[in-house]
Amino acid sequence: MLSKPLLLTIDALGLQAWQMHDCELTLLASFAPGEATAVRAWLSARRRRESCRILVNLADEAYEIEDLPRVRGADRRALLARRTAAWFPHPEFARACALGPAPDGRKGFERVLFAGLERGDELRPWLEAIRAGGARISRLIPAASLVPLVLAATGQAATSAGPQLVAGFGRAGLRISLVADGHTQFSRLVGHGTLADATHSGAWLEEVERTRDYLLAQHRLPDERSVPIRMLETPDRLQEPPRATDAAPQRPGEAPAFLSPSADGNKLDHSAADGQPDFDRRLLLALAHAPVDLGWRPPSLRKQGGALALALAPRTLALAGIGAAIVLGCGVWYVEHEAAAAEAAGRAARLQPATEPPPPAIDPPLAALEPGPPQPAAPPPCPAPEVQRPVSAAADLPAPRRIDGILLRPDGEALVWLDGTLTSARKAGLQLAGGGEAALSPAHARHTRLRAGDRWTAPEQPMATSPAPPSPSARTLPAVPDDGPGASPASATTTP
């Protein structure tokens, strides 16, 4: 069975620890201001990681309203975070709440309420002691955020659809709040306004009027009609306000409306022995039933666990459910697929015929073991004819030779250096190109010009081992060596 969470209240008078037992509030411990060490020791003696909800009822609160561009997603979160940090020095103790479209009718803008503490020095030591004591904080809600829940529990929320002032006396003083459309748009705590003083003094009504005049000056209340005032107290516990006179008549609707005993849905005992005011008890009951997304979300508290995680939207839950179903379906399909594959492999192994063993070796008969007549020797195998491999034509071609220089003799003969060897251009299959320049041309390609630095492949000379037979109708003249400037070709053939 899950235990009830601790309900802790922090105000200017210290810290109190409450818990619900049989639908009744029970005071467990009370600590004065500056006893944070005692709170830590008290929590350390209790169950580890005990859940607790904290109600903050301090006076250092501020409320700011601003019209911002309407954006969504990460841009909206970043914009609200920047504006919250601009309004409050401790953004971890502040929150932003959308109030709807801008009242002046501008499109693309929304009205946002920023509420939080201006100083966190009084609250921070208590939070550090609670965390050091091993407790797990699941809610951190200011008292002003719980006023709409208290008003709804009394059954008076539907009596006025517009803005209304709600006041109640607590241990820390008189709290006056402006509630409209289910949100607290302004709240102040009057420390010197106690219930004991209100029983014999009407100063509490003056504080309510001061609050109303301030809101009218800030244009947070409509001027055309009066604002109802709801007092979360029975009229027998407060001094009756002065009646209206002819000299200073009250406008209709300005007289405060007290909480009737029949409308008290919580049936609180006004004669409680602990002396706790009714308004504080109503706040504790609202804290026990407060939703997760109400209150502050400091980063230090978000790391404690999932209790302070933001509530997931229905669309997020639906997408998460679809993703989980897909993953589960893929896992089932994989298991069934592997099982089917294993079953098919086993069936194939059962249907495959067994391999027949080789027949046993038969011993030869005794007659085969006796030596017989000698068999003639087999003729030696004929040698295989040698296959003549074709010789590549590229291997027979001479390698290209570099033209290192060209020399033009005065008699018109051209000499060429091929790879450092001086020879006649005609022997190399070249001839002097026209134009008066030092260039040579092959005999079969007169348009090609070869200069110093080019490469030249001499034409293939006929093999000397197989000279062609001379023709009977031709006479061959002896070759004249080309050793001088007027040398003639190596051979000449004339036809009679």
Legacy VTK file of the C-alpha trace (Angstrom):
# vtk DataFile Version 3.0
C-alpha trace
ASCII
DATASET POLYDATA
POINTS 496 float
0.000 0.000 0.000
1.352 3.410 -0.971
1.849 5.875 1.877
0.406 9.348 1.774
2.870 12.096 0.786
4.058 14.682 3.258
2.445 18.121 2.946
4.969 20.802 3.889
4.090 24.503 4.266
6.814 27.156 4.155
6.017 30.725 5.240
7.576 33.558 7.186
6.824 31.735 10.474
8.759 28.575 9.569
7.934 25.120 8.226
5.121 22.739 9.136
4.779 19.073 8.128
1.288 17.640 7.626
-0.098 14.332 6.384
-3.530 12.994 5.473
-4.854 10.138 7.637
-8.419 8.899 7.140
-9.227 12.029 5.093
-8.107 14.265 7.982
-5.059 16.502 8.214
-2.591 15.653 10.954
0.242 17.912 12.066
3.482 15.917 12.308
6.131 18.529 13.090
6.650 22.287 13.196
9.930 24.197 12.808
10.732 27.848 13.408
12.687 30.045 10.961
16.370 29.075 10.807
15.837 25.440 11.864
16.750 23.935 8.519
19.229 21.577 10.188
16.467 20.210 12.403
14.305 19.601 9.355
17.122 17.648 7.731
17.597 15.465 10.825
13.845 14.864 11.128
13.542 13.761 7.493
16.659 11.560 7.740
14.992 9.558 10.496
11.967 8.846 8.287
11.632 6.615 5.254
14.189 7.205 2.520
12.934 8.839 -0.683
9.640 9.779 0.921
7.442 11.841 -1.375
6.560 15.338 -0.230
4.619 18.299 -1.615
5.583 21.825 -0.664
3.287 24.830 -0.318
5.118 28.185 -0.472
3.257 31.050 1.214
5.688 33.966 1.030
5.082 37.663 0.405
7.873 38.305 -2.137
5.732 37.674 -5.203
5.436 39.650 -8.415
3.092 39.432 -11.404
3.829 40.810 -14.849
1.661 40.707 -17.990
3.153 40.985 -21.465
1.878 40.543 -25.038
4.224 38.278 -27.006
4.233 36.986 -30.599
2.408 33.725 -30.969
4.978 31.023 -31.751
5.035 27.301 -31.103
7.341 24.482 -30.166
10.921 25.130 -29.183
10.700 28.784 -30.242
7.881 29.420 -27.765
9.729 27.681 -24.926
12.876 29.688 -25.652
10.909 32.955 -25.817
9.128 32.298 -22.509
12.413 31.301 -20.853
14.089 34.536 -21.987
11.214 36.726 -20.810
10.961 34.896 -17.471
14.664 35.434 -16.847
14.233 39.105 -17.756
11.447 39.636 -15.217
12.765 37.537 -12.298
16.303 37.129 -10.948
15.491 33.525 -9.936
13.680 31.963 -12.936
13.542 28.589 -11.181
10.907 30.053 -8.842
8.743 31.558 -11.593
6.421 30.340 -14.320
4.606 31.663 -17.384
0.904 31.161 -18.083
-0.970 31.988 -21.291
-4.092 34.123 -20.800
-5.378 33.979 -24.378
-5.196 36.366 -27.332
-4.196 39.983 -26.922
-7.195 42.082 -25.741
-6.537 44.867 -28.259
-7.341 42.499 -31.136
-3.847 42.260 -32.637
-3.411 39.126 -34.666
-0.442 36.890 -34.004
-0.040 37.995 -30.363
-0.990 36.383 -27.073
-1.138 37.673 -23.506
1.207 35.886 -21.117
1.286 36.177 -17.322
4.666 35.851 -15.567
4.478 35.104 -11.828
7.213 34.233 -9.369
9.326 35.165 -6.378
11.489 38.242 -6.469
13.791 36.806 -3.790
14.658 33.176 -3.168
16.922 33.573 -0.134
14.145 32.661 2.299
13.027 29.558 0.393
16.328 28.077 -0.748
17.664 26.905 2.688
14.470 24.937 3.330
14.668 23.208 -0.061
18.314 22.275 0.446
17.536 20.793 3.871
14.632 18.768 2.461
16.787 17.348 -0.323
19.636 16.605 2.081
17.196 14.766 4.350
16.458 12.258 1.587
12.913 13.365 0.731
11.678 13.445 -2.849
9.920 16.675 -3.797
7.015 16.017 -6.167
5.265 19.419 -6.026
6.483 22.961 -5.360
3.444 25.227 -5.609
2.932 28.814 -4.426
-0.190 29.535 -2.411
-1.559 31.918 -5.048
-1.710 29.123 -7.641
-3.936 27.061 -5.308
-6.531 29.805 -4.729
-8.619 28.841 -7.831
-8.754 25.241 -6.570
-9.856 26.437 -3.126
-12.539 28.621 -4.689
-13.792 25.729 -6.821
-13.984 23.463 -3.754
-16.326 25.907 -1.985
-18.854 25.816 -4.835
-18.629 29.556 -5.571
-16.543 29.419 -8.737
-19.602 29.448 -10.989
-21.213 32.483 -9.333
-19.020 34.886 -11.315
-17.617 34.225 -14.757
-15.473 37.383 -14.744
-12.632 38.544 -12.506
-13.179 38.507 -8.751
-11.162 39.245 -5.630
-10.692 36.295 -3.255
-9.393 36.870 0.280
-8.601 34.545 3.163
-6.825 34.665 6.521
-3.930 32.282 7.096
-1.182 31.798 9.596
1.134 34.122 7.641
-1.493 36.870 7.156
-4.255 38.010 4.803
-3.898 36.875 1.197
-5.843 38.797 -1.462
-5.896 37.345 -4.977
-7.389 38.289 -8.335
-8.863 35.190 -9.983
-10.093 35.250 -13.597
-10.723 32.402 -16.041
-9.393 29.842 -13.578
-5.992 31.566 -13.130
-4.583 33.740 -10.383
-3.531 36.920 -12.169
-2.458 38.826 -9.049
-1.937 38.051 -5.370
-0.490 39.815 -2.345
0.111 38.730 1.233
-0.543 41.240 4.031
1.576 40.009 6.927
0.002 42.214 9.593
-3.550 41.178 8.676
-4.343 38.244 10.947
-7.622 36.619 11.813
-7.296 37.706 15.450
-7.123 41.354 14.388
-10.028 40.960 11.957
-12.396 39.864 14.737
-12.360 43.352 16.304
-11.120 45.590 13.477
-12.295 46.351 9.948
-8.826 47.146 8.611
-8.921 44.011 6.482
-11.584 45.599 4.266
-9.331 48.613 3.698
-6.595 46.284 2.412
-9.057 44.717 -0.005
-10.075 48.168 -1.272
-6.434 49.186 -1.678
-5.817 46.078 -3.747
-8.847 46.816 -5.933
-7.740 50.428 -6.513
-4.232 49.268 -7.464
-5.594 46.793 -10.012
-7.861 49.470 -11.489
-4.875 51.808 -11.845
-2.913 49.043 -13.572
-5.825 48.425 -15.973
-6.163 44.856 -14.825
-9.815 45.291 -13.850
-12.675 46.582 -15.994
-13.935 50.044 -15.058
-17.476 49.636 -16.327
-18.606 47.278 -13.590
-17.763 46.451 -10.015
-15.665 43.454 -9.057
-17.142 40.937 -6.607
-15.209 40.215 -3.418
-15.244 36.644 -2.033
-14.209 36.161 1.574
-13.234 32.562 2.387
-14.425 33.033 5.949
-17.791 32.845 7.695
-19.271 36.198 8.750
-19.390 35.224 12.409
-15.576 35.149 12.603
-15.014 38.657 11.198
-16.193 42.037 12.269
-19.049 43.193 10.061
-17.927 45.927 7.655
-19.468 49.397 8.104
-22.765 49.955 6.372
-23.092 52.347 3.467
-24.252 55.872 4.257
-26.019 58.414 2.118
-22.877 60.560 1.982
-20.682 57.719 0.666
-22.930 55.112 -0.954
-21.355 51.860 -2.048
-21.740 50.710 -5.611
-23.761 47.514 -6.059
-21.646 44.405 -5.871
-18.771 45.917 -3.869
-19.905 44.496 -0.539
-17.878 41.343 0.257
-19.631 37.999 0.026
-18.797 35.672 2.916
-18.548 31.918 2.745
-21.719 30.319 4.036
-21.393 27.186 6.178
-23.706 25.262 3.825
-21.382 25.944 0.883
-18.384 24.523 2.703
-17.814 21.369 0.747
-14.842 20.277 2.846
-16.754 20.367 6.190
-13.768 21.778 8.044
-13.826 21.811 11.819
-13.567 25.455 12.909
-12.712 24.416 16.441
-9.588 22.465 15.614
-7.280 21.893 18.514
-4.144 22.827 16.590
-5.455 26.334 15.921
-4.743 26.150 12.172
-6.815 28.725 10.212
-9.430 27.409 7.793
-7.791 29.067 4.808
-4.508 27.210 5.434
-6.379 23.915 5.730
-8.129 24.569 2.437
-4.777 25.267 0.814
-3.384 21.974 2.176
-6.366 20.035 0.806
-5.864 21.689 -2.576
-2.151 20.816 -2.407
-3.002 17.146 -1.793
-5.082 17.050 -5.016
-3.014 19.466 -7.151
-2.092 18.334 -10.682
1.503 17.683 -11.693
1.842 20.649 -14.062
0.850 23.225 -11.432
3.579 25.236 -9.729
7.296 25.718 -10.310
9.760 23.364 -12.005
13.289 24.199 -10.785
16.019 22.289 -12.692
17.429 20.967 -9.401
14.092 19.302 -8.640
13.624 17.855 -12.129
16.739 15.687 -11.652
15.230 13.923 -8.639
13.052 11.614 -10.703
10.005 11.316 -12.847
7.634 12.725 -10.239
8.390 16.272 -11.342
8.561 15.486 -15.059
6.190 17.460 -17.225
2.911 15.780 -18.016
2.995 14.160 -21.413
0.519 15.402 -23.956
-2.040 12.932 -25.381
-0.369 13.150 -28.782
2.994 12.259 -27.245
1.473 9.301 -25.415
-0.209 8.127 -28.617
3.039 8.323 -30.591
4.885 6.506 -27.829
2.237 3.767 -27.836
2.462 3.401 -31.616
6.263 3.176 -31.425
6.080 0.547 -28.691
3.560 -1.463 -30.722
5.813 -1.338 -33.789
8.843 -2.491 -31.812
6.841 -5.285 -30.185
5.429 -6.370 -33.545
8.906 -6.448 -35.116
10.165 -8.583 -32.231
7.272 -11.055 -32.585
7.784 -11.250 -36.349
11.510 -11.897 -35.897
10.890 -14.688 -33.379
8.254 -16.322 -35.586
10.488 -15.983 -38.651
13.431 -17.641 -36.897
11.171 -20.418 -35.589
9.761 -21.057 -39.065
13.257 -21.145 -40.569
14.437 -23.635 -37.927
11.369 -25.812 -38.503
11.929 -25.798 -42.279
15.570 -26.759 -41.827
14.581 -29.642 -39.555
11.933 -30.857 -42.000
14.432 -30.775 -44.878
16.930 -32.754 -42.798
14.304 -35.411 -42.058
13.194 -35.754 -45.705
16.732 -35.946 -47.164
17.671 -39.648 -47.934
20.518 -41.058 -45.948
23.826 -41.489 -47.803
24.463 -45.153 -48.661
27.789 -46.447 -47.330
30.331 -47.575 -49.953
30.307 -51.333 -50.735
32.897 -53.358 -48.840
36.095 -54.265 -50.668
36.060 -57.825 -52.153
39.215 -59.830 -51.789
40.553 -61.054 -55.190
40.510 -64.841 -55.817
43.643 -66.885 -55.276
44.026 -67.439 -59.017
44.382 -63.764 -59.600
47.228 -63.647 -57.112
49.363 -66.214 -59.008
51.889 -64.750 -61.481
50.927 -65.179 -65.153
52.894 -64.941 -68.398
54.802 -61.678 -68.851
52.851 -59.042 -70.671
54.506 -57.145 -73.539
55.753 -53.691 -72.612
53.615 -50.830 -73.757
55.132 -48.653 -76.511
56.462 -45.287 -75.354
54.092 -42.396 -75.946
54.671 -40.317 -79.010
56.057 -36.865 -78.251
53.567 -34.116 -78.737
54.304 -31.851 -81.684
55.864 -28.590 -80.666
53.487 -25.759 -81.061
54.979 -22.720 -82.723
53.911 -19.658 -80.787
53.259 -16.589 -82.900
55.761 -13.873 -82.440
54.266 -10.517 -81.649
54.705 -7.995 -84.379
55.344 -5.296 -81.842
58.411 -7.193 -80.574
59.997 -7.148 -84.104
59.555 -3.426 -84.535
62.671 -1.345 -83.791
62.558 0.924 -80.795
62.025 4.639 -81.458
65.228 6.696 -81.466
65.634 10.257 -80.271
66.712 12.955 -82.735
69.452 14.772 -80.825
70.367 17.186 -83.634
70.100 17.936 -87.366
73.062 19.180 -89.472
72.578 20.723 -92.923
75.644 20.455 -95.089
76.498 23.095 -97.728
75.891 20.616 -100.509
72.300 20.129 -99.442
72.808 16.790 -97.677
71.313 16.391 -94.168
72.914 14.544 -91.293
71.040 13.526 -88.145
72.100 12.432 -84.665
69.958 9.477 -83.536
70.623 8.552 -79.906
74.050 10.187 -80.105
75.046 8.486 -83.408
75.657 10.618 -86.494
74.220 9.107 -89.634
72.784 10.165 -92.918
69.165 11.240 -92.913
68.465 9.107 -95.990
69.784 6.002 -94.225
67.393 6.648 -91.444
64.505 6.954 -93.913
64.302 10.733 -93.633
64.726 13.598 -96.025
65.152 17.312 -95.710
61.874 19.151 -95.296
61.226 22.219 -97.382
61.149 25.751 -96.078
64.826 26.232 -95.251
64.460 25.111 -91.619
66.311 22.361 -89.747
63.532 19.803 -90.012
63.206 16.335 -91.533
60.273 14.490 -93.005
59.700 10.776 -93.491
59.748 9.625 -97.054
56.174 8.321 -96.823
54.791 11.369 -94.976
56.073 14.624 -96.436
53.703 16.748 -94.307
55.260 15.478 -91.036
58.124 17.538 -89.694
60.612 16.160 -87.181
62.897 18.478 -85.246
65.566 18.068 -82.602
64.062 16.395 -79.544
61.470 14.284 -81.429
61.581 10.516 -81.693
61.733 8.560 -84.928
61.250 4.903 -85.671
63.257 3.849 -88.696
61.402 1.698 -91.256
62.038 -2.026 -91.095
64.924 -3.102 -93.327
64.619 -6.318 -95.384
66.251 -9.349 -93.787
69.664 -10.179 -95.217
69.181 -13.924 -94.710
66.480 -14.172 -97.352
67.263 -11.847 -100.234
64.777 -11.741 -103.057
65.992 -13.406 -106.287
66.997 -10.908 -108.951
64.686 -10.468 -111.840
66.079 -11.688 -115.193
64.976 -8.458 -116.789
66.761 -6.214 -114.312
70.384 -5.420 -113.809
71.679 -4.455 -110.368
74.476 -1.964 -110.109
77.059 -2.292 -107.348
76.309 -0.216 -104.265
78.370 2.934 -103.716
79.097 3.715 -100.108
77.810 7.101 -98.911
80.901 8.391 -97.175
81.081 11.882 -98.570
79.017 14.868 -99.229
77.876 13.822 -102.676
77.139 10.240 -101.849
74.571 8.425 -103.939
71.929 6.043 -102.630
73.010 2.695 -101.327
71.535 0.830 -104.302
69.841 1.730 -107.553
67.813 -0.391 -109.897
67.407 0.351 -113.572
65.186 -1.321 -116.074
66.431 -1.781 -119.668
LINES 1 497
496 0 1 2 3 4 5 6 7 8 9 10 11 12 13 14 15 16 17 18 19 20 21 22 23 24 25 26 27 28 29 30 31 32 33 34 35 36 37 38 39 40 41 42 43 44 45 46 47 48 49 50 51 52 53 54 55 56 57 58 59 60 61 62 63 64 65 66 67 68 69 70 71 72 73 74 75 76 77 78 79 80 81 82 83 84 85 86 87 88 89 90 91 92 93 94 95 96 97 98 99 100 101 102 103 104 105 106 107 108 109 110 111 112 113 114 115 116 117 118 119 120 121 122 123 124 125 126 127 128 129 130 131 132 133 134 135 136 137 138 139 140 141 142 143 144 145 146 147 148 149 150 151 152 153 154 155 156 157 158 159 160 161 162 163 164 165 166 167 168 169 170 171 172 173 174 175 176 177 178 179 180 181 182 183 184 185 186 187 188 189 190 191 192 193 194 195 196 197 198 199 200 201 202 203 204 205 206 207 208 209 210 211 212 213 214 215 216 217 218 219 220 221 222 223 224 225 226 227 228 229 230 231 232 233 234 235 236 237 238 239 240 241 242 243 244 245 246 247 248 249 250 251 252 253 254 255 256 257 258 259 260 261 262 263 264 265 266 267 268 269 270 271 272 273 274 275 276 277 278 279 280 281 282 283 284 285 286 287 288 289 290 291 292 293 294 295 296 297 298 299 300 301 302 303 304 305 306 307 308 309 310 311 312 313 314 315 316 317 318 319 320 321 322 323 324 325 326 327 328 329 330 331 332 333 334 335 336 337 338 339 340 341 342 343 344 345 346 347 348 349 350 351 352 353 354 355 356 357 358 359 360 361 362 363 364 365 366 367 368 369 370 371 372 373 374 375 376 377 378 379 380 381 382 383 384 385 386 387 388 389 390 391 392 393 394 395 396 397 398 399 400 401 402 403 404 405 406 407 408 409 410 411 412 413 414 415 416 417 418 419 420 421 422 423 424 425 426 427 428 429 430 431 432 433 434 435 436 437 438 439 440 441 442 443 444 445 446 447 448 449 450 451 452 453 454 455 456 457 458 459 460 461 462 463 464 465 466 467 468 469 470 471 472 473 474 475 476 477 478 479 480 481 482 483 484 485 486 487 488 489 490 491 492 493 494 495
